[in-house]
Amino acid sequence: MLDDNYYMRQALIEANKAAERGEIPVGAIVVCNDRIIARAHNLTETLSDVTAHAEIQAITAAASTLGGKYLKDCTLYVTLEPCVMCAGALGWSQLSKLVYGASDEKRGYSRYAPNALHPKTVVIKGIMENESSVMMKEFFKKKR
């Protein structure tokens, strides 16, 4: 069985893909039964769609793979704490476990909607937090 660090490294690869496209570097993967079933990164600029966050893309891809809308036996790994919109979508998907890297003090769900996730969702934060934070800071430093 692979560990949280392995899967978060996979999410960081997705975040790097986003950065290469000029997108805010957030990457996400969905794991079900120790298998990656979805990979995604931010596509808001590419698609001109404010809802095209990595988490939303990952939920859609995972649901398509599973053939249903619920992610009850799945874990989402994402490099940045989900926003309120994404946390709501994760709540509706009944995600079993959320693992994220860096906290988002300005836009993170835990500040504005701490109960947005499904009540049974297990949350683990801070996995590879430094790597996620550095990638985000470097991206915005280059933008300025």
N, C-alpha and C positions, 0 to 999 in steps of 0.2 A: 504494500500500500504506500502510495506517495504522500508526502506531507504538505502542510499549508504553504511552506516556503516554495516548494516545487511549483505548485499551482499558481502562487502569486507571481513567480518569475514568468510564467506563461502569460499572465495578465499584463505584466510589464512589457513583454514583447509586443502585445497588442497596443499598449499605450505609446510605444515607440513608433509603431506604424501610424498612429494618429498624428504624432508630432511631425513625422516626415511629410504628411499631407497638409500641414499647416493647421491641424485641428488641435484643440486643447488635449494634452496627452493623458487621456483616461482610457484604460483597457479593462476588459472584463472577460471572464470565461465562466461557463457553467459546467459543473462536474456532477455526474450521476453514476452511482455504482462504480466509483473509481475510474471513470472514463470521461474525458472532455467531450461534451456533446455540443458545445457552442463556443465560438470565439468572436469577440466584437471589440470595436473601439469607437470613439466619438466620430460622428459623421455630420455634425450640425452644419458645418460650412459647406461640405461636399454636396449635401442634399438640400441646402437652404431650408433646414427644418430644425426649429429649436427643440423639438422632442427627440431628435436622433442621438440621444446620449448612449454611451457604451452599454449601460445597463438595459435600456429599452431594446437595443439591437440584440443583446444577448438573450433576453427573455423571449423575444420573438423567434429567434433561431432555435432555442432550446425547445420551445413549445412545438415548433414545426417538426423537430427531430423526434420528440416524444409522441406526437400525434394528439396532444391535449393541452389545455391551457394551464394546468396546475403543475408546479415544480416542487411537489411535496417531498420528494426524496432527493432533492438537488441542493447543491451549494453553489452560490455565486461568489466568485473572487473578483474584486474590483480594486483598482489602485487608489481610488479616492472615495471617501465617504459619500454615499448617494445623496442627491438633493431630495427635496420633499416630493417632487414629481416621481422620481425613480423609486423612492421608498414606498410610495403609494402603489405603484405598479408591482413592486415586489410583494407587498402585502396582499394584493389581489391574486397574485400568482401562487400564494401560499408556500413560498420558498421556505425550505427547512432550515437553511443556514446561510448567513451572510458573513463573509470575511473581507475586510477592507484594510488597505494600507494606511494612507494618510487621512487624518481628520480634516474636515472642511469647516473651519471656524465661521466663515462668512455665509455659506450656503448649505451646509450639511443638515440632514434631516433631524439629527439628534438635538439641534438647537431649536428648530421651529416646529417639528412634528415628531417628537420622540415615540409616539404610539402608532406611527403610520405602518410599521411592519406588522405582519401577522403575529398574533400573540405567542405562537409556538416557535417562531423563528429564533434560532440561536445566533447571537452576534459575537464575532471575534474581531477586535480592531487592533491596529498597530503591526500587522504582519508586513515586514519589509517596509515599514513606514518611512525610514530614511531614504531609501531608493525612490520611493514614490514621490516624496516631498522634493527631493533634489531634481527629479525630472520635471516636475511642475515649475519649480523656481527657475530652472535654466530656460525653459520654454518662454516664460514671461519676460525674463531678462533679455532674451534675443528680440522679443517683440518691441521692447522700449527703445 
